[in-house]
Amino acid sequence: MLSTLALVMVISAVMAVLSKEMPLAILASGAISLLASIFFLVLASPDVAMTEAAIGAGLTTFLFFIILRKTDQNKNENEK
């Protein structure tokens, strides 16, 4: 199970780095954090898993999408 989880994490990391579309890269990085929290849970570290899921997968991904929207709005305003 751990090797499958690690393989999916590596695939998500490659997808995040090579993606040309920013929302896909943000989702892939969020998936890495979510998979890392599952990894910590399997390794019997529920406190670290919960923190990684809340901060790494949840809050960070949410903030990246907000920042992406703000930068897109600023880019559109500057083009006018």
C-alpha positions as CSV (number, residue, x, y, z in Angstrom):
1,M,0.0,0.0,0.0
2,L,2.8,2.4,0.9
3,S,4.5,1.9,-2.5
4,T,1.3,2.6,-4.4
5,L,0.7,5.7,-2.3
6,A,4.3,6.9,-3.0
7,L,3.9,6.2,-6.7
8,V,0.7,8.3,-6.9
9,M,2.5,11.1,-5.0
10,V,5.4,11.1,-7.5
11,I,2.9,11.1,-10.4
12,S,1.1,14.0,-8.8
13,A,4.4,15.9,-8.3
14,V,5.4,15.4,-11.9
15,M,2.0,16.6,-13.0
16,A,2.2,19.7,-10.8
17,V,5.6,20.6,-12.2
18,L,4.9,19.9,-15.9
19,S,1.4,21.3,-16.1
20,K,1.0,24.3,-18.3
21,E,-2.4,25.2,-16.7
22,M,-2.2,26.8,-13.3
23,P,-5.4,25.3,-11.8
24,L,-4.3,21.8,-12.7
25,A,-0.9,22.4,-11.0
26,I,-2.6,23.8,-7.9
27,L,-4.9,20.7,-7.7
28,A,-2.0,18.4,-8.2
29,S,-0.1,20.0,-5.4
30,G,-3.1,19.8,-3.2
31,A,-3.3,16.1,-4.1
32,I,0.3,15.6,-3.0
33,S,-0.6,17.1,0.4
34,L,-3.7,15.0,0.7
35,L,-1.7,11.8,-0.1
36,A,1.0,12.8,2.3
37,S,-1.7,13.1,5.1
38,I,-2.9,9.6,4.2
39,F,0.7,8.4,4.3
40,F,1.1,9.9,7.8
41,L,-2.1,8.2,8.9
42,V,-0.9,4.8,7.7
43,L,2.4,5.4,9.6
44,A,0.3,5.9,12.8
45,S,0.8,9.6,13.2
46,P,-2.8,10.9,13.2
47,D,-1.9,14.4,14.6
48,V,0.5,15.1,11.8
49,A,-1.9,13.6,9.3
50,M,-4.7,15.9,10.5
51,T,-2.4,19.0,10.4
52,E,-1.2,18.2,6.9
53,A,-4.8,17.6,5.6
54,A,-6.0,20.9,7.1
55,I,-3.1,23.2,6.3
56,G,-1.4,21.5,3.4
57,A,-4.3,20.2,1.4
58,G,-7.1,22.5,2.5
59,L,-5.9,25.9,3.4
60,T,-2.9,26.2,1.0
61,T,-4.9,25.0,-2.0
62,F,-7.7,27.4,-1.2
63,L,-5.3,30.3,-0.8
64,F,-3.6,29.4,-4.1
65,F,-6.9,29.6,-5.9
66,I,-7.7,32.9,-4.3
67,I,-4.4,34.4,-5.3
68,L,-4.8,33.0,-8.9
69,R,-8.1,34.7,-9.2
70,K,-6.8,38.0,-7.9
71,T,-3.8,37.9,-10.3
72,D,-6.1,37.1,-13.2
73,Q,-8.3,40.0,-12.2
74,N,-5.3,42.4,-12.0
75,K,-4.1,41.2,-15.4
76,N,-7.5,41.8,-17.0
77,E,-7.7,45.3,-15.5
78,N,-4.2,46.2,-16.7
79,E,-5.0,45.1,-20.3
80,K,-7.9,47.5,-20.5
